[in-house]
Amino acid sequence: MTEETPAQRLRLDLEMSEFGVQMYRTRMRRMYPKASAADIDAKVASWLLSRSGTADAVGQPTARFA
């Protein structure tokens, strides 16, 4: 097993994050089939901003990486 460079790990993290956003967007389309693209975008943006660790998030950020 080869060890990944920090750049490779960062790229993988970003790809996984984008995949998660795409999954959530797909879920919103299935839950709200009549919603416009703007409505879905708003739901995704709201979800991203409500996650722990964001500036306006509800809840406590993790101390795991501190």
Contact map, one row per residue, 1 for C-alpha under 8 A:
111000000000000000000000000000000000000000000000000000000000000000
111100000000000000000000000000000000000000000000000000000000000000
111110000000000000000000000000000000000000000000000000000000000000
011111111000000000000000000000000000000000000000000000000000000000
001111111000000000000000000000000000000000000000000000000000000000
000111111100000000000000000000000000000000000000000000000000000000
000111111110000000000000000000000000000000000000000000000000000000
000111111111000000000000000000000000000000000000000000000000000000
000111111111100000000000000000000000000000000000000000000000000000
000001111111110000000000000000000000000000000000000000000000000000
000000111111111000000000000000000000000000000000000000000000000000
000000011111111100000000000000000000000000000000000000000000000000
000000001111111110000000000000000000000000000000000000000000000000
000000000111111111000000000000000000000000000000000000000000000000
000000000011111111100000000000000000000000000000000000000000000000
000000000001111111110000000000000000000000000000000000000000000000
000000000000111111111000000000000000000000000000000000000000000000
000000000000011111111100000000000000000000000000000000000000000000
000000000000001111111110000000000000000000000000000000000000000000
000000000000000111111111000000000000000000000000000000000000000000
000000000000000011111111100000000000000000010000000000000000000000
000000000000000001111111110000000000000000000000000000000000000000
000000000000000000111111111000000000000000000000000000000000000000
000000000000000000011111111100000000000000010000000000000000000000
000000000000000000001111111110000000000110010000000000000000000000
000000000000000000000111111111000000000000000000000000000000000000
000000000000000000000011111111100000000000000000000000000000000000
000000000000000000000001111111111000000100110000000000000000000000
000000000000000000000000111111111010000100000000000000000000000000
000000000000000000000000011111111000000000000000000000000000000000
000000000000000000000000001111111000000000000000000000000000000000
000000000000000000000000000111111110000000000000000000000000000000
000000000000000000000000000111111110000000000000000000000000000000
000000000000000000000000000000011111000000000000000000000000000000
000000000000000000000000000010011111111100000000000000000000000000
000000000000000000000000000000000111111100000000000000000000000000
000000000000000000000000000000000011111110000000000000000000000000
000000000000000000000000000000000011111111000000000000000000000000
000000000000000000000000000000000011111111100000000000000000000000
000000000000000000000000100110000011111111110000000000000000000000
000000000000000000000000100000000000111111111000000000000000000000
000000000000000000000000000000000000011111111100000000000000000000
000000000000000000000000000100000000001111111110000000000000000000
000000000000000000001001100100000000000111111111000000000000000000
000000000000000000000000000000000000000011111111100000000000000000
000000000000000000000000000000000000000001111111110000000000000000
000000000000000000000000000000000000000000111111111000000000000000
000000000000000000000000000000000000000000011111111000000000000000
000000000000000000000000000000000000000000001111111001111000000000
000000000000000000000000000000000000000000000111111101011100000000
000000000000000000000000000000000000000000000011111111001100000000
000000000000000000000000000000000000000000000000011111001111110000
000000000000000000000000000000000000000000000000001111101001110000
000000000000000000000000000000000000000000000000111111111000100000
000000000000000000000000000000000000000000000000100011111000000000
000000000000000000000000000000000000000000000000110001111100000000
000000000000000000000000000000000000000000000000111111111111000000
000000000000000000000000000000000000000000000000011100011111000000
000000000000000000000000000000000000000000000000000100001111100000
000000000000000000000000000000000000000000000000000110001111110000
000000000000000000000000000000000000000000000000000111000011111000
000000000000000000000000000000000000000000000000000110000001111110
000000000000000000000000000000000000000000000000000000000000111111
000000000000000000000000000000000000000000000000000000000000011111
000000000000000000000000000000000000000000000000000000000000011111
000000000000000000000000000000000000000000000000000000000000001111
